[in-house]
Amino acid sequence: MDISEEQMIYLIKNGMDLTIENICTAKNSVNESSPSQILPFSEQVWNDIYPQVTGIIEAAGITVGDQSINGAKFMLTHELPITVDSLRLYMSVNALNQRGFSEAQARENIEEQIACDNPPEQARISGSTMQERARQLLEKVKGISDRTVDSAVAQGKPLTISCLYNHALRSIDVGRLRGPVNTGVEGASLSLSGAVQNGDSTGKNGVPLSMHPAAVAGRRQLEEIRLSMTLEAAVRLVRKDFNIDAKPLSDIVDFLRQQENDYYENVVSSHDLHDIPENVDLLKETLKETDELKNLPAFALGEMVKRPSITVGELHTSASRMKAVLVGNAYETMMTKPRQDMGDSMTEAFQNVDAILEEMDLDRNAENQRAVRILAYNEMELTGKNIASIKEADAKVQQMFETLTPQIVLNLIRENKNPLNMTVDGLNEEIMQQREIRGITDEQKFSEFLYQMDRNNAITEEERTSFIGIYRLLDKVQKSHGKDIGAVVRNGQEITLNNLFAADKSRKARGINVGVDDSFGERVNVDSSERGILNQINTAYNQTLTGSILRHIRPETLKSLEGADYQNMSFEELNAWMKAGDNDMGQAELFEDINQTLQKALSYEEEVATMLDASELQKTATNMIAVHQVMYGEDGIYGMVRGIKQKLSEPWREKITKQEESMLENLESKADVVYSMENLRSALSEAVHDKEKDGTITAMDIQALKYLNAGMPVAMRAVEQDEFRIPLVVDGNVSIMKVSVVKDGSNAGEITATMQTPKHGRLEAFVRVEGNQIEGYITTEEESGQLVLERNELTLRSVFAKGGLEVRDLRLDGTKPMLYGDASEEEMPVSKLYRVAKQLLTAIKLTGVAADN
């Protein structure tokens, strides 16, 4: 794929990037047979602009040589602007024409655009992806020292990242080139003595820094870029300007500031903050500091061990001070990554870490290595206890990073809680409570896991059952609050899936529950006490890892581990695998379904808002949909019951039907109705989760159960208002009767029951109770129903008679008398009305008119 000069001129004139779409446009827009005119220029003109041209070339990070000079002359002869962008485009086109088209690179660029929800034709035809460019930008920023800025100013070089980085490389002597350019933490050793700089106007080796205004400004701008530049920020910059590394430092600082302002303003504008106007700044500050923590030195985690009561705000302050000390040097960020981005710099800085771990009989894994480096920087004793404590602190901070959202911060502020004044433990506890309130429950996560599995045809039925078992074991371990893990730790075993399976099986067989109580680890003997404390720390650490594994576990990741003995992996190793495999691929359908659910819920908002408030339920999508079903859906809560029951096995369907049948048998009071509803909900929950045993449970099963659990409190609240539904079971078929009881007022003693019969249309029954006498009517839409009722009049009357009631007037011919007896406001005993309602429903059931064929 060659790009002609005419096409390149078109692209440069129109300020177009080297994308597939733009190249096609250029090819279709130029006339190759009519080339652009070349305008000659004098040697004098060239000599006059030469210093400016070389400055632009250097700013672009391009070597001043024949090719770049020819590029500038090409611009001049075709009246094109000589800029960083035009020169880089010229160089890119020449490279493409000389080296040829790389299909693999173009495919990567296309995939990246698709991942960003952009049309594939917007992908660059050559060159690195935006992610790669962003990482290169970060590496360049790390590789520039204050001395480089001073030197560049002294030589009149442009202050761009590319120019400064190239200048830094040229300034390195031959002897240093044998090692890595960035050697990691200054003077790093186990004590890290000498790593702290005093922050005055001298650089390394005591050489004074330049006081030239341009150098001072450049160093300050570079430092602000370092402090603000994260990978996410770098990606946004590259998207905004592909040649951002060739722009002046001052422009990059402005871009970063604007990015930050835009982000926090968007968060604020997307929420209704009328109730906390004075705390908007706290919201911004909390989001800013917790975001910044992710990219601050991990060495600050040592402060959490030294000071367990340190707050999130204090941790940020401490970590920021460390970053200022380490400016220009490599360091690990507080937020861990599933991939290794540090290269060899940290390994070079701590060459004897592995030897120390081997001597301490500890695994040479990333977590232990990181813990040793953190302890070394903080000059803390290298003990098993301290290593475990650092790993525990690290895991808790990772949990905070993964679960804290702007909405949760806003909710906490609305509750007059300041997240920055909380410890990491305290904030994590608040986050978990908020997630429960917002419907991010264990059932929701399990439902998502099943959803992903249901759409992966490569997973066999055996694997499906196994994966469900693994998920549920992890879920059970997390809910045990350390008891399950503590039992394995006390036995001196490593925390693995197999060991947890075995421990769980053993406890079930013996009927005991081994846990970690408050006295765990307390011994008179010092060594035993230390061992007990270490066990407690390891228990807490692995408990936190369990939560992380559950947040990141994906069926695809488990499938990819086929052949690996992952059930005997340590939780550290298993967590690393799960995080590495959690790339959000394949979740588009899930998010689309969630979005549709949300839109559906929002359409109900006005209708159900009052009921949600009255039932003290949060306005989550699940609650809104569930309440709408209870209020307006066919048969209310029992419509949900029917839907769940249809997907159960035959034995479970029969068991649930018997549970429904018992509701009428036990109908004596409103408490009986509520109790029966709770028993029915519990039985359905057990039935759904029983499907886990054979791997047949689906995401839809869990979602249906969630709706049932959300809707049941609203249905129970209706019982308190003496309005409820009761299943009528005839020959295994279930119909739902809606009942209303009036205990006081002018209509005291009235009972109304309605239902939709399968053969006779709508049935309506009404009775009025006065003393031990009743009067009323039962009608159906279809005359066939009236005939059934009339044939069973004796049955109806005998049921009431057995209940000690005299039927004064009960019409079954389809007529509805206007008024029975005299209106009375005397309150009727509720228990009596419920018993009469039971007799009325029983009588209707026995006639067979309600049979559901």
N, C-alpha and C positions, 0 to 999 in steps of 0.2 A: 504494500500500500504506500505509494509515493504521493507526497503533497507538493504540488507545483508552487513556483514562486508567486504566481498570480493568486492562487488560493491562500497562500500565507499572507500576502499583502491584504487580501480581503479580511482575513481573520484579525490582523493587527489593526487595520483601519476601524473596524467595528468593535474593538475591545473584546473579542470573543476568545474563549478558552479552547483548548484542543480536545473537545468532546466529539463523540460520534455524531451527534446532532449537528454541531457547528461545522464539522468537516463536510457533511452531506450538503448543508446549506451553501458552503463556500464553493463546492464542486458545481452546484446547480446555478450559482450566481455569477460566475466569471466566464469570460470569453477567452479561452486559451489562445485563440488565433489572433487576438488583438492585445498584445502585451502592454503593460504599463510603460509610460515613457520614463526614461532615466534622465534625471536632472544632474548635470555636472556641478561640481563645487571646486573651489580653488584650494590650493594648499594652505593659504593663509586662513581661510575659514576653518579648515580642519585643525590647524595648529591652535586657533583661538578656542575651539570647543574641546580640544583633546583632554585637558584636565577634568572637565565636567564629565566627559564620556567615560574616562577611566574610573571616576568616582562612582558612576552608576553601575559599571561592570562589577566593581568591587562590592558595592552595596548588595548586588544580586548574588554574591558569593561565587562569582565566575572568575576564572583566571584571566588576567589581562594578557591575551595572546592573539595570534593571527585570526583564529576563528571568531573570537568575541569582537575584535577590532573590525573585521570584515562585516560582522553583523551590524555594528553601529554605522558603518559606511553604507550598508544596504538600506538602512532606515533613512539616512540622509538623502541618498539619491532617489528615493521614492517618496520623499516628503512624508515620512512616517515619524511618529514621536519616538525619541530614544529614551525609553524608560526601562525600569526593572522588568516589568511585565512583557514588554515587546521584545527585549533581548532574550529573556528566558524562553519565550515562545519560539523565537528564531532558532535558538540552540536546540530546543526539543524537536522541532521539525527536521533540522539537519541530522540529529541523532536517529530519528525514526527512519529517515530516508537512507541513512548509511547502514544501520544495523538491522533494519527490517522490523516488521510487525510481530509483536509477541502475543499470541493468542491467549496464553495462560494469564499474562498480566492484565490484558483487556477483560478476561472473564472475571478476575478478582475485582476489578473496578466496577464491572456491571453488577456483580453480586452485592457489592457494597451499596450501590445506588438503590437497588431493589430493597435491601434491608432498611434503608432510610426512607422507604415509601416514595422514592423518586422514579421517574421513568428511566428505563435502562439506557436510553439514548443520551442521557445526561452524563454518562460515564466518560472519563478521559480515555483516549485511545491508547495512551502509553503513560509510563511513569508510575510512581508508587500510589497506593491507595491513600485515602485521607488519614486512616488510622496509622499507616506507616509513616506518613509525613508528620503526623502529630507526635509520634514517638521520637522521630528524628529531631523535631523541634525541641522536645524536652531534653534530649541528650546534648544538643548544642548549647542550650541554656546552662546545663550543668558543667559543660566543659569550658565556660568562659570565666576567667578570674577577674578580680578588680585590677590586677596589674595589666591584664590584656586591654582593658578599657583605657587605662592611663597611656599605654604604649600606642594604642590606635589613635588617641587624641593627639599625642605628641607628633605622630607622623601624618596627621591630617586625614585619617581614614574615616569612612562613613560609619556611624554607629548603628549598624544593623546586626541582627543575630548571626546571619550567614557570614558577613564580613569579619565580625569579631571572632567567630569560631575558626574560620580559616586563618586569621591572623594568629590565634592561639596555637594552632597546629604548626604553623611555620616558625613559631618562637621556641618550640620544644627542641632541646639539643639532642644530638644523636644518641647519647648514652641513655637518655630517658625513654627513647622510642622503643627500647627493647622490652619495656614493661608496659602495662596498660596506661593510657593517657590519664585516666582518672583513677588514682590508686586507693580510693575509699577514704575512710575517716583518717584525718591527719594524725600520724604517729600511733595508729591503732595497735593496741596490745591488750593483754588481759587487764591491765590497769588503766589503759588509755590515757596515761599521763601525758600532758602536753597538748591534749586535744582542745583545751579551752583557750580561746583568744581573749584578749582583754578589751577588744572592741574599740581601741583608740585609732588614730590616723596612721598607724603603721601596718604594713602588710606582713606576710610571712617572712621570716628571716629578718624581721626588724626594719625592712626597707620602707622609708616614708612613702605614703601615697600622694599622688599629685593633687595640688590645691587649685589646679586650673578649673575655672567654672564649668567648662564643658565636660571635664573628667569627673568632677563631683556630681554633676547632673546625670551623667551616664551611669556612674556606679549606683546612684540612688534609684534610677529607673530600672537598672538590671536587677537590683535587690527586690524591688516591688514586683517585677515579673517573676522572679524565683518564688516569692512568697505566694503569688496568686496562681502560678501556672501548674495546673493539674493536667492529667491526661485528658479528662473530659473538657477542660477549658481549652486545651491545645486543639482538640478535634473541632470544637466550635470555631476557633480562630481560623483553622485551615479551611473549614467550610465557607467561612465568610470571605476569606482571601487566601487563595491557594499559595500565593507568594508572600505570605505574612512574614516569613523569616527574613525577607529582604526589605522590610519596611523599617523606618526609624524606630528606635526604642520607645520614643515618646508616643508614637502612634499605637504601639502594642500595649503600652500602659493604659492609654485611653480606651482601647478596645476591651481590655480585661476589666477595667472599672465599669464600662457600660454593660458588659456581660453580667457582671455581678449585680448591678442595679436592676437590670431587666429581669433577672431570675427572681430576686426577692420581691420586686414590684408585681410580677406576675402571680407569685404565690399570694401576696396580699390582696390583689384585685380579684382573685378567683374565689375568695371567701367573704362571707358576710361578717364584717368586723365591727358592726355598729355597737355591739355590746362591750367591746374592749378597746375603745379608741386610744386610751392612755397606754395600752400594752402592745400596740403594733410594733413599736421599736424593740420590745422584748422578743416578739415573734421573729423579727428579722435577725436580731442578735443571736438567738438560739440556733436558727437555721444556719447562719453564717459560721458560727463557732463549731457546731457539730460537723458541718461539711469540711471546714478547714482541718479539723482533727484527723480526718482520714489521710491527709497528706503531710502531717507533721511527724517528726521522728518517733519511731516506735520505742526509742530509749526511754521516753517519758513514762512508759508503763511501769518502770521501776518505782515511780512515785506512788503508784497504787498499792504496791507491797509495803513500801516504807510508811505510807499514810493511808490506811484503809478507809478513812473517812473523807478523803479528798473528793471534792465535787467535780462535776463535769467542767464547770467554768474554770476551776483551779487547775485541772488537768490541761486544759487548753492553754492557759497562761504559761504553765511550766513547759509544755511542749514547744510553744512559740519561742520561748527564751532559748531552748536547745537548738531550734532551727536557726536562730540568729547567730549562735556560736558556730554552727556547722556550715554556715553559708559557703557555697563553693565546693563543698565536699559531698561525697556520696553517703546516703543514709537510708535505712529502711523506713518506709512510711508506716504509720500506725495501722492503716487498713491493709490487710493481707490480700494478695491476689492469687487466683488459681493458677497463674502462670508466672514464671520467673522472669522479671524484667530487669533485675539488677546486674546481670552479666557477671563478670568475674571480680568486680570492684570490691564487694563485701567479702568474698572469699579471700582475696589478697589481704584485706585488712585484718582478718581474723584467721590466720592460717592454722593455728593450733586448737581450734574449737573441737574438731573431730577427735583429736588425741585426748582432750579432756573428757569428752563424752565416753570414749572407749575406756578410759581409766575409771570413770564413775559407773561403768556397766550400764550405760543408757544408750538407747537407739540413736543412730546418727541420722535422725530425720529432721525435716525443716523446722518443726516446732521446737525441738530441743536445741538446735543450733541457734535459732532466733533468741531463745530464752537466755542462752549463755552470753550472746552478744549484748543483750540488754543489761544483764547483771554486770558484765565487764565494764560497760560504759558507766554504770552507776556505782562502780567500785564496791559491789555487794559480794558477800561470800558465796562461792560456788558450791552450794549444797543441793542435795536432792529436794529438800523442802523449798528452797528459794526458786529452783528451776520450776517445780510444780506450781508455786504461787504465781510466778510470772506467766506461765501458760494459762492458768485459770483467769488471771486478769486480762490477758490478751483475748481469750475466748469470749469473755463478757463484753469487752469493747467491740469485738466483731459482731456480736449479737445486737448491740445498740446500733451500730452502723446499718445493719441489714433490716432492722424493724422500725426504726424511728422515721416517721413521715411528717410532712408539714401539718397534716390534719390532726395527728396525735399531739403535736406541739401546741396547736391552737386549742385543742380540747383541754389540755392541762392548764394552759393560761386562763381559759375560761373558768376553770375550777380554782383559780387563784394559786396555782402551783408554778413555781419557777424551775424549769428543767435544769438550768445552769447551776442551781443551788442544790441539786440532788447528787448523790453518789451514783456511780454507774449501776450498781446493784439496785438502788432505789428507782432509778429511771427505767431500768429494764422491767422491774415489777409493774410500774405504772403503764409502760408500753403494752405489756401482756394483758393488763386489765382493759385498756382502751381497745386493743385488737378484738377481745371478746365482745365488747360493747358494739363494735362496728361490724360484727359478723364474721371476722377472720378467725373462725373457730377451727378446732381439730377436724370436725366433720367437713368443713369447707375445703381444707387442705387435702383430706382424704378423697373427697369428691374430685378435686382437680387431678390427683394422682390417677384415679380410676379413669377419668376422662381421657387422659393422655394414653393410658394403656389400651383403652377401647379402640383407639384410632391407630394402633400399631399392629398391623397384621402379622408382623414378624415374630410376635410374642406368642408362644404356644400356650395351650391350656394349663400344662404342668407349670410352666414358668409363671403364668398369671397367678395361679394359686400360691406358688412360692413367694412371689413378690408381695402379694397381699399379706401373707404371713409375716414377712420381714417388716413391712410398714407397720402392721398392728403391734408387733413386738416392740418396735421403737417407740410407738405411741404409748404403749403400756409402760415402758421404762421411763419415759418422760413424765408421765402422770404419777409415777411412784415417788417422785421428789427425792430421788437418791437411794431409796430402799433397795431396789433391784440391783443397781450398780454397786452399792455398798456391800451387799452380800458377796458379790464376786471379788471385789477388792480385798475384803477381809480374808478370803480364801487364798489370797496371794496369786490370783489368776489375772491374766490380761483381759481387758474389756473387749470382747469380740461378740459377734452375733451368736456363734455357736455356744460360747460359755454362758451367755444370757439365756439362750434357749434351754440349755441343760439345767441351769439354776432354777428357772421358772418351772420346768417340768418336775424337778426334785421337790420344790416347795409344794406344788399341787399334790404330789404323791404322798407327802408326809403331812399335808394339811397345816403347814406352818408358814408364817410370814416373817422372813428375816429382814430387818431394817437397820438403819443407822439412827440411834436416838441421841439425846443431848449428852449422854455420858460416854458416847463412843470415843475411844482413844484415850480416855483418862486412866492412867495407871500410876502407881507409886513409883515404879521403876522408870528412870529417865528415858532409857532407850525405848521401852514400850510406849511411853507417852509420845515420844517423837514419832515413832512409827504410826501410832494412832492418829496423830495430827496430819501426817503425810497421807494416810489413807483417806482422811476426811477431805483434804485438798484434792486428791486424785478423784475422789467420788464426785465432788462438785464440778471439777473440770470436765470429766466425762459426761456428767449430766448436761452441762452446757453444750458439749459436742453433739449430744443426742438431739438437742433442739436444732442445731445447725444442720445436721444430716437430714432431719425431717423437712427443714425449709428448702433444701436443695435436691432432695432425692427425686430422681426421674426414672420411669420404667426403662427409657432408652439407655440410661447410664448403667443400670443393673444388667440390662441385656448385653451391653458392650463388655461387661466384666466376665462374660461367659468363658469358662476355661480357667479363670483366675480363682484362687481360693479366697474369695472376698468375705466369706462367712467366718474366716479365721483371721481377717485383717484387724489390726488395732483400730479403735475408733478414730484416732488421728489420721491414719492412712485412709480409712473409709470416708471420712469427712473430706479429705483432700480430693479423692476421686469424685465425690458427689458435687463438690463446688466446681471442679474442673469441667464436669459434664453438664452443669446447669447453664446452658448458653441461650435459653429461651427459644431454641429452635422448635418448631412444631407446635407452638402455642397460639398461633394466629387464630385458629378455629375456636380455641377455648376463649380467647379474649373477645372474639366476635359474639360468641354465645353470651358471655358475661355482659357485653354491651347491650345486646338485645334484651336481656333480662332487666338491665337497669332502665332502658327506655320504656319497657313495659311497666315497670314499677312506677316510674315518674308519671305515667299517664293516669295512675290511680291516686296520686298524691292527695288531691283535694278531697276525694271521696273517703279516704281512710284516715286522714290526718287526725280527725277528732277521736276516732277509736284508738289510734296509736297513743295519743296523749292520755286518754282515759285509762288505758291499760298499762301506762308507763313503759311503753316499748319504744326503742330507738327507731328512727326513720331510715332503716336500712332497706335495700332492695328486697331481701328475703322477707322481712317483716311486712313490707307493704303489699307484696304479692300474696303472702299467706293470709293477711287480714282481709284483703279484697275477696279471696276465695271463701273465707268463712262468712263474710257478710253477703256476698252476691252470687257465689258459685253454686252449682247444683248440689243440693244436700249439704252445703256448708262443709264442716270439718269431716263429715262422713263421706263426702265426695273424694276427699284426699285418702281416707281409709280404704275406699273401694279401689282407687288407683294403685295403692301400694299392695293390697291383698291380691290383685290380679296377677302380680309378678312373683308371687310366692309359690313354694311347692305345695302339692295337694295336702299333705299333713298339716302344714302351717295354715293354709286357708281354712281348713276345718277347725283348727284350734282358735283362730281369730273369730270365725263365725260363732262358735260357742261362747266366746267372750262377749260378742255383741248380743247374743241371745240372753245372756245373764243380766244384761242391763235392765231389761223390763222386769225380770224376775225379782231384782233387788231394789226396784223403784219404790222407796218409802218416804224419801225426803230429798231436798236439794243436795245435802251432803252425800247421799248415796249416788246421785247422778255424777257429781264431781269425782268421787272415788272410782266409779266405774270407768269414767273417761280416762283417768290417769292410768288405770290398769290396762285399758285398751292401748293407750299410747306406749306404755312400757312393753307390752306383748309385741306390738308391731316393730318396735326398736330391736327387740331381741330377735325377731324373725328376720329382719333385714340383715342384721349383722351375722346371723347364722349362715347366710349365703357366702360369707368370707371363707368358710371351711372348704367349700368345693370350688372357690374362685369364680362363682357366678355373679357376685355383687357388681353393680355398675354405678357409674357416676349419677345416673338418673335415680337409682334407688336412694342414694345418699341425699340427693337434692330433694326428693319427695319427702324423705324423713325430716329434713330441715324445715320444709314448709309446714309439716304436721306439728313439729315441736314449736314453731313460731306461732301457728294459728291456734293451738290448743288453749293457751291462756286466755285468748279472746273468747273462745267458745265457752270456757269455764266462767268467764265474767258474765256472759249472757245468762248462765244458770242463776247467778246471784240476782239477776233481774227477773227471775222466774220465767225465762224463755229458754227452751232447750229442745234438742232433737233426741229421739230415741229410735234405735233400730227395731223393726218388727221382722222376726225371722220365721218364715213358713216353709217347711220342707227344704231347708238349706238356702232358700232364696231370701234376700234382704231388701226390705223397703224402709224408708226413713220417714218417721212421723215428726212433724214440728208441733210443739206443744207450748201453750201460753197459759199461765195461771195468774188469776187476779185475787189478791188476798184482802185488799181494802179499797176504799172509795165507793162510788156509786155502783160499780160493777163487781163488788166483792163477792167471791164465791163462784165466779165464772171460769170455765175451763174451755179452751178452744184447741182443737187438734186438726191439722191439715196434712195431706200428703198427696203425691201423684201416684195413682195406681197404674199398673201396666195395661189393664183391660178396660177400666171403667172411668178413666179420666181423673180429674181432681176430686178428692174426697174431703169433705169438711164435716167435723163433728163438734157439737156445742152442747155443754151441759151446765146447768146452774144448780148449785148446792144450797139447800135451805134446811138446816137441821140434819135429819137423816133422810131427806127426800131429795130427789133430783128430777129435773125436767130438761128437755132439750131436743135435739134432732141430729140426724146423720144423713148427709146427702152426697150424691155422686153426680158427675157431669152426665154420665150415660145412664139411660134408663135400666140397662142391664145390671148396673150396680145396685139400684134400688130394689130390683127383684131379688138379688142375692141377700140383701139386708132384711127384706120382709120375710124371706123364707127362714131366716135365722133369728127372728125376733125373740123367740123363747130363749135361745142361747144368750142373747144380749141381756135379757132381764134376769136370767139366773145368775150370771156373773155378778151383777150388781147386788142381787139378793144375798149371795154368799158373803159379800162385803158388808152386810148389815145395812144396805140402802134400799129404800123403797122407790120404785120408779113411778113417779106421779104422772108424767107425760113424756113419752119418747117417740117422736115422729120419725118414721122411716119411709114416708111416701113422697119425699122430695119437697115438702112444704117447710117454710121457716116462719114460725110465729114471730110477730113483731116484739112481743114482750112477755116474759114469764114473771108472774108474781109482782110484788111491790118492790121498788128500788130500795135497797138498804145499804147504809154505809158502815154497818157493823163488820169489824175485822173478822175474817175467817181464819182459823188455825191453819198454818201453811202445811203442816204434816198431814192434816186431814185431806186437803186439796190434792196433795201429791198421791195419797192413797186412792182417791177417786180417779185421778188421772191414770193410775196404773190399771184400775178396773176397766176404765173406758178403753184403753189401748189393748188390754187383754181381750176384751169382748170383741173389738173390731178384728183382732188377729184371728180369733176362733171362727169368725164368720167366713174367713177365706177371701173376703173381698180385697184384701191388701196383698194377696199372693203375687209374687213377682215371677212371671213365667219367662 
